[in-house]
Amino acid sequence: MLRIEALHAHYGLSHVLQGVSLEVHPGEVVGLFGRNGVGKTTVMKSVAGWVTPSSGSVKFGGVELGGKPSDVICRMGIGFVPEDRRIFPGFTTEENLKLGFLQCPGRTWAEDRLALERAYQRFPRLKERRRQMGVTLSGGEQQMLAMARVLVGAPKLILIDEPTEGLAPMIVEEIFNTIDALRRDGVPILLVEQKVFRALDVCDRFYALERGQVIARGDASKTDDREALRQAIAV
């Protein structure tokens, strides 16, 4: 579904990604782990079209994404939940959610309403706060809103960057339970998360980065692979 090969990316003179290769197969959750500043978010932004790779290949369903603008990539079926959540000020919770309809411009009004109701079923707290301004929600509710806004666009692949950062433990568990539910529903996800071993419980496979390169990969269910990951990133 997603295949990244020999990906390089720069920020000015800083060579952030140095030949990253990874894959996400249909129906699986893949974790991308490593210390801060090793290039995890840059991988996400390269896929989503927020960063233009210097070289290498990013293919989605066999189609090369490199050089395509982010709005085109979004409408191809890639939903991105960024770390900063991007909740729009001046919009209610429901108005923020409806912005996700832009991912599916050809849908009917009835299909949009059904997608909205499904999002409310998955995140009932958002329905309770649908008329509240999105930026006044708690951090956990804003994270739910950011995820729900992507889901109403019926993505074929979701990129989720640091979804539990700064959240209370109870909300952290809620977010992980949501990711696990999406996994059971067969939604492919590329997940960046600092709570590595909790994240492994909702992942099928993983990759670890260090200095812009993949230094470990494995099966999230295998004890030996988990131990190799622990040693690779010292968590």
Secondary structure, 3 states (H helix, E strand, C coil): CEEEEEEEEEECCEEEEEEEEEEECCCCEEEEECCCCCCHHHHHHHHHCCCCCCEEEEEECCEECCCCCHHHHHHCCEEEECCCCCCCCCCEHHHHHHHHHHHCCCCCHHHHHHHHHHHHHHCHHHHHCCCCEHHHCCHHHHHHHHHHHHHCCCCCEEEEECCCCCCCHHHHHHHHHHHHHHHHCCCCEEEECCCHHHHHCCCCEEEEEECCEEEEEEECCCHHHHHHHHHHHCC
